[in-house]
Amino acid sequence: MRLEPTNIQQIGNELAIQWNDGQESYLDLQLLRRACPCAACGGEPDVMGNITGTRGRGMNYSDKSFELAGFDFVGGYAVQPRWRDGHSTGIYSFQYLRRLVMPVKST
């Protein structure tokens, strides 16, 4: 079975995800933003595989940086959050989201 969410909702300052395997995950929005996998936030590999960039260091976050404006699905494998500070280039695969936090509840 391919891992995918059956429901995603913002609840307060968390993103709640119900998965097709019955697990539920709750991701703090600040953690989600700081774990942004885009090249600007996470760095970019060179031809040798070395990551260049800051991985969040030197990022100028504001309160709006951690406010979710919405999100879009990318194909059948990821979501792309839109943050209130205008940032929207991070594409979070379903597997990446699942790894960010351990599931806390089985149904």
PyMOL CGO cylinders between C-alpha atoms (Angstrom):
from pymol import cmd
from pymol.cgo import CYLINDER

trace = [
    CYLINDER, 0.00, 0.00, 0.00, 1.32, 3.44, -0.94, 0.3, 1, 1, 1, 1, 1, 1,
    CYLINDER, 1.32, 3.44, -0.94, 1.43, 5.84, 2.02, 0.3, 1, 1, 1, 1, 1, 1,
    CYLINDER, 1.43, 5.84, 2.02, -0.82, 8.84, 1.53, 0.3, 1, 1, 1, 1, 1, 1,
    CYLINDER, -0.82, 8.84, 1.53, -3.00, 11.10, 3.64, 0.3, 1, 1, 1, 1, 1, 1,
    CYLINDER, -3.00, 11.10, 3.64, -6.75, 10.67, 3.65, 0.3, 1, 1, 1, 1, 1, 1,
    CYLINDER, -6.75, 10.67, 3.65, -7.36, 13.96, 5.46, 0.3, 1, 1, 1, 1, 1, 1,
    CYLINDER, -7.36, 13.96, 5.46, -5.21, 17.01, 6.25, 0.3, 1, 1, 1, 1, 1, 1,
    CYLINDER, -5.21, 17.01, 6.25, -6.44, 19.90, 8.40, 0.3, 1, 1, 1, 1, 1, 1,
    CYLINDER, -6.44, 19.90, 8.40, -4.95, 22.72, 10.37, 0.3, 1, 1, 1, 1, 1, 1,
    CYLINDER, -4.95, 22.72, 10.37, -5.95, 22.56, 14.01, 0.3, 1, 1, 1, 1, 1, 1,
    CYLINDER, -5.95, 22.56, 14.01, -4.61, 25.51, 15.96, 0.3, 1, 1, 1, 1, 1, 1,
    CYLINDER, -4.61, 25.51, 15.96, -0.86, 25.65, 15.46, 0.3, 1, 1, 1, 1, 1, 1,
    CYLINDER, -0.86, 25.65, 15.46, -0.63, 22.07, 14.16, 0.3, 1, 1, 1, 1, 1, 1,
    CYLINDER, -0.63, 22.07, 14.16, -1.19, 20.28, 10.89, 0.3, 1, 1, 1, 1, 1, 1,
    CYLINDER, -1.19, 20.28, 10.89, -3.23, 17.14, 11.57, 0.3, 1, 1, 1, 1, 1, 1,
    CYLINDER, -3.23, 17.14, 11.57, -2.81, 14.31, 9.08, 0.3, 1, 1, 1, 1, 1, 1,
    CYLINDER, -2.81, 14.31, 9.08, -4.83, 11.12, 8.93, 0.3, 1, 1, 1, 1, 1, 1,
    CYLINDER, -4.83, 11.12, 8.93, -3.03, 8.45, 6.90, 0.3, 1, 1, 1, 1, 1, 1,
    CYLINDER, -3.03, 8.45, 6.90, -4.45, 5.63, 4.80, 0.3, 1, 1, 1, 1, 1, 1,
    CYLINDER, -4.45, 5.63, 4.80, -2.86, 3.09, 7.19, 0.3, 1, 1, 1, 1, 1, 1,
    CYLINDER, -2.86, 3.09, 7.19, -4.98, 4.38, 10.10, 0.3, 1, 1, 1, 1, 1, 1,
    CYLINDER, -4.98, 4.38, 10.10, -2.23, 6.44, 11.78, 0.3, 1, 1, 1, 1, 1, 1,
    CYLINDER, -2.23, 6.44, 11.78, -2.62, 10.11, 12.70, 0.3, 1, 1, 1, 1, 1, 1,
    CYLINDER, -2.62, 10.11, 12.70, 0.21, 12.65, 12.85, 0.3, 1, 1, 1, 1, 1, 1,
    CYLINDER, 0.21, 12.65, 12.85, 0.24, 16.11, 14.38, 0.3, 1, 1, 1, 1, 1, 1,
    CYLINDER, 0.24, 16.11, 14.38, 2.94, 18.45, 13.10, 0.3, 1, 1, 1, 1, 1, 1,
    CYLINDER, 2.94, 18.45, 13.10, 3.71, 21.72, 14.86, 0.3, 1, 1, 1, 1, 1, 1,
    CYLINDER, 3.71, 21.72, 14.86, 3.63, 24.48, 12.21, 0.3, 1, 1, 1, 1, 1, 1,
    CYLINDER, 3.63, 24.48, 12.21, 6.90, 25.97, 13.45, 0.3, 1, 1, 1, 1, 1, 1,
    CYLINDER, 6.90, 25.97, 13.45, 8.62, 22.58, 13.14, 0.3, 1, 1, 1, 1, 1, 1,
    CYLINDER, 8.62, 22.58, 13.14, 7.07, 22.14, 9.69, 0.3, 1, 1, 1, 1, 1, 1,
    CYLINDER, 7.07, 22.14, 9.69, 8.35, 25.51, 8.46, 0.3, 1, 1, 1, 1, 1, 1,
    CYLINDER, 8.35, 25.51, 8.46, 11.82, 25.06, 9.94, 0.3, 1, 1, 1, 1, 1, 1,
    CYLINDER, 11.82, 25.06, 9.94, 12.03, 21.65, 8.21, 0.3, 1, 1, 1, 1, 1, 1,
    CYLINDER, 12.03, 21.65, 8.21, 11.25, 23.16, 4.80, 0.3, 1, 1, 1, 1, 1, 1,
    CYLINDER, 11.25, 23.16, 4.80, 13.04, 21.04, 2.19, 0.3, 1, 1, 1, 1, 1, 1,
    CYLINDER, 13.04, 21.04, 2.19, 13.37, 23.74, -0.50, 0.3, 1, 1, 1, 1, 1, 1,
    CYLINDER, 13.37, 23.74, -0.50, 16.84, 24.71, -1.72, 0.3, 1, 1, 1, 1, 1, 1,
    CYLINDER, 16.84, 24.71, -1.72, 16.63, 28.18, -0.15, 0.3, 1, 1, 1, 1, 1, 1,
    CYLINDER, 16.63, 28.18, -0.15, 15.82, 26.80, 3.30, 0.3, 1, 1, 1, 1, 1, 1,
    CYLINDER, 15.82, 26.80, 3.30, 17.52, 23.43, 3.30, 0.3, 1, 1, 1, 1, 1, 1,
    CYLINDER, 17.52, 23.43, 3.30, 20.55, 24.02, 1.12, 0.3, 1, 1, 1, 1, 1, 1,
    CYLINDER, 20.55, 24.02, 1.12, 21.32, 22.53, -2.24, 0.3, 1, 1, 1, 1, 1, 1,
    CYLINDER, 21.32, 22.53, -2.24, 23.63, 19.60, -3.09, 0.3, 1, 1, 1, 1, 1, 1,
    CYLINDER, 23.63, 19.60, -3.09, 26.58, 20.21, -5.38, 0.3, 1, 1, 1, 1, 1, 1,
    CYLINDER, 26.58, 20.21, -5.38, 27.83, 17.61, -7.87, 0.3, 1, 1, 1, 1, 1, 1,
    CYLINDER, 27.83, 17.61, -7.87, 29.77, 15.87, -5.09, 0.3, 1, 1, 1, 1, 1, 1,
    CYLINDER, 29.77, 15.87, -5.09, 26.68, 15.65, -2.85, 0.3, 1, 1, 1, 1, 1, 1,
    CYLINDER, 26.68, 15.65, -2.85, 27.86, 18.30, -0.41, 0.3, 1, 1, 1, 1, 1, 1,
    CYLINDER, 27.86, 18.30, -0.41, 25.05, 20.50, 0.84, 0.3, 1, 1, 1, 1, 1, 1,
    CYLINDER, 25.05, 20.50, 0.84, 25.57, 24.22, 0.46, 0.3, 1, 1, 1, 1, 1, 1,
    CYLINDER, 25.57, 24.22, 0.46, 23.21, 26.54, 2.25, 0.3, 1, 1, 1, 1, 1, 1,
    CYLINDER, 23.21, 26.54, 2.25, 22.13, 27.33, 5.74, 0.3, 1, 1, 1, 1, 1, 1,
    CYLINDER, 22.13, 27.33, 5.74, 19.43, 24.77, 6.74, 0.3, 1, 1, 1, 1, 1, 1,
    CYLINDER, 19.43, 24.77, 6.74, 17.46, 27.44, 8.52, 0.3, 1, 1, 1, 1, 1, 1,
    CYLINDER, 17.46, 27.44, 8.52, 20.45, 29.29, 9.97, 0.3, 1, 1, 1, 1, 1, 1,
    CYLINDER, 20.45, 29.29, 9.97, 20.39, 32.90, 8.95, 0.3, 1, 1, 1, 1, 1, 1,
    CYLINDER, 20.39, 32.90, 8.95, 16.76, 32.66, 7.89, 0.3, 1, 1, 1, 1, 1, 1,
    CYLINDER, 16.76, 32.66, 7.89, 14.79, 35.73, 8.85, 0.3, 1, 1, 1, 1, 1, 1,
    CYLINDER, 14.79, 35.73, 8.85, 11.61, 34.31, 10.29, 0.3, 1, 1, 1, 1, 1, 1,
    CYLINDER, 11.61, 34.31, 10.29, 8.74, 36.49, 11.42, 0.3, 1, 1, 1, 1, 1, 1,
    CYLINDER, 8.74, 36.49, 11.42, 5.52, 35.56, 13.19, 0.3, 1, 1, 1, 1, 1, 1,
    CYLINDER, 5.52, 35.56, 13.19, 3.89, 35.18, 9.75, 0.3, 1, 1, 1, 1, 1, 1,
    CYLINDER, 3.89, 35.18, 9.75, 6.58, 32.62, 8.81, 0.3, 1, 1, 1, 1, 1, 1,
    CYLINDER, 6.58, 32.62, 8.81, 4.82, 30.08, 11.03, 0.3, 1, 1, 1, 1, 1, 1,
    CYLINDER, 4.82, 30.08, 11.03, 1.26, 30.88, 9.96, 0.3, 1, 1, 1, 1, 1, 1,
    CYLINDER, 1.26, 30.88, 9.96, -0.12, 28.53, 7.34, 0.3, 1, 1, 1, 1, 1, 1,
    CYLINDER, -0.12, 28.53, 7.34, -2.12, 30.31, 4.62, 0.3, 1, 1, 1, 1, 1, 1,
    CYLINDER, -2.12, 30.31, 4.62, -3.02, 27.01, 2.94, 0.3, 1, 1, 1, 1, 1, 1,
    CYLINDER, -3.02, 27.01, 2.94, -1.48, 24.16, 1.00, 0.3, 1, 1, 1, 1, 1, 1,
    CYLINDER, -1.48, 24.16, 1.00, -1.72, 22.46, -2.37, 0.3, 1, 1, 1, 1, 1, 1,
    CYLINDER, -1.72, 22.46, -2.37, -1.28, 18.82, -3.31, 0.3, 1, 1, 1, 1, 1, 1,
    CYLINDER, -1.28, 18.82, -3.31, 1.57, 18.08, -5.70, 0.3, 1, 1, 1, 1, 1, 1,
    CYLINDER, 1.57, 18.08, -5.70, 0.79, 15.09, -7.86, 0.3, 1, 1, 1, 1, 1, 1,
    CYLINDER, 0.79, 15.09, -7.86, -0.06, 12.10, -5.71, 0.3, 1, 1, 1, 1, 1, 1,
    CYLINDER, -0.06, 12.10, -5.71, 3.06, 12.28, -3.56, 0.3, 1, 1, 1, 1, 1, 1,
    CYLINDER, 3.06, 12.28, -3.56, 3.42, 15.60, -1.71, 0.3, 1, 1, 1, 1, 1, 1,
    CYLINDER, 3.42, 15.60, -1.71, 1.95, 18.80, -0.32, 0.3, 1, 1, 1, 1, 1, 1,
    CYLINDER, 1.95, 18.80, -0.32, 3.22, 22.33, -0.83, 0.3, 1, 1, 1, 1, 1, 1,
    CYLINDER, 3.22, 22.33, -0.83, 2.43, 24.68, 2.07, 0.3, 1, 1, 1, 1, 1, 1,
    CYLINDER, 2.43, 24.68, 2.07, 1.80, 28.39, 1.50, 0.3, 1, 1, 1, 1, 1, 1,
    CYLINDER, 1.80, 28.39, 1.50, 2.97, 30.50, 4.44, 0.3, 1, 1, 1, 1, 1, 1,
    CYLINDER, 2.97, 30.50, 4.44, 1.63, 33.95, 5.34, 0.3, 1, 1, 1, 1, 1, 1,
    CYLINDER, 1.63, 33.95, 5.34, 5.08, 35.51, 4.84, 0.3, 1, 1, 1, 1, 1, 1,
    CYLINDER, 5.08, 35.51, 4.84, 4.89, 34.56, 1.13, 0.3, 1, 1, 1, 1, 1, 1,
    CYLINDER, 4.89, 34.56, 1.13, 7.14, 31.49, 1.23, 0.3, 1, 1, 1, 1, 1, 1,
    CYLINDER, 7.14, 31.49, 1.23, 5.73, 28.60, -0.82, 0.3, 1, 1, 1, 1, 1, 1,
    CYLINDER, 5.73, 28.60, -0.82, 8.55, 26.74, -2.55, 0.3, 1, 1, 1, 1, 1, 1,
    CYLINDER, 8.55, 26.74, -2.55, 8.87, 23.78, -0.16, 0.3, 1, 1, 1, 1, 1, 1,
    CYLINDER, 8.87, 23.78, -0.16, 7.46, 20.50, -1.44, 0.3, 1, 1, 1, 1, 1, 1,
    CYLINDER, 7.46, 20.50, -1.44, 6.99, 17.99, 1.38, 0.3, 1, 1, 1, 1, 1, 1,
    CYLINDER, 6.99, 17.99, 1.38, 6.65, 14.39, 0.21, 0.3, 1, 1, 1, 1, 1, 1,
    CYLINDER, 6.65, 14.39, 0.21, 4.21, 12.25, 2.16, 0.3, 1, 1, 1, 1, 1, 1,
    CYLINDER, 4.21, 12.25, 2.16, 7.12, 10.09, 3.37, 0.3, 1, 1, 1, 1, 1, 1,
    CYLINDER, 7.12, 10.09, 3.37, 9.01, 13.20, 4.54, 0.3, 1, 1, 1, 1, 1, 1,
    CYLINDER, 9.01, 13.20, 4.54, 5.95, 14.43, 6.46, 0.3, 1, 1, 1, 1, 1, 1,
    CYLINDER, 5.95, 14.43, 6.46, 5.57, 11.04, 8.11, 0.3, 1, 1, 1, 1, 1, 1,
    CYLINDER, 5.57, 11.04, 8.11, 9.21, 11.05, 9.19, 0.3, 1, 1, 1, 1, 1, 1,
    CYLINDER, 9.21, 11.05, 9.19, 8.99, 14.52, 10.73, 0.3, 1, 1, 1, 1, 1, 1,
    CYLINDER, 8.99, 14.52, 10.73, 6.97, 13.24, 13.64, 0.3, 1, 1, 1, 1, 1, 1,
    CYLINDER, 6.97, 13.24, 13.64, 6.06, 9.81, 14.88, 0.3, 1, 1, 1, 1, 1, 1,
    CYLINDER, 6.06, 9.81, 14.88, 2.37, 8.89, 14.57, 0.3, 1, 1, 1, 1, 1, 1,
    CYLINDER, 2.37, 8.89, 14.57, 0.65, 9.32, 17.90, 0.3, 1, 1, 1, 1, 1, 1,
    CYLINDER, 0.65, 9.32, 17.90, -2.62, 7.46, 17.47, 0.3, 1, 1, 1, 1, 1, 1,
    CYLINDER, -2.62, 7.46, 17.47, -3.94, 4.35, 15.76, 0.3, 1, 1, 1, 1, 1, 1,
    CYLINDER, -3.94, 4.35, 15.76, -7.57, 4.01, 14.78, 0.3, 1, 1, 1, 1, 1, 1,
]
cmd.load_cgo(trace, "trace")
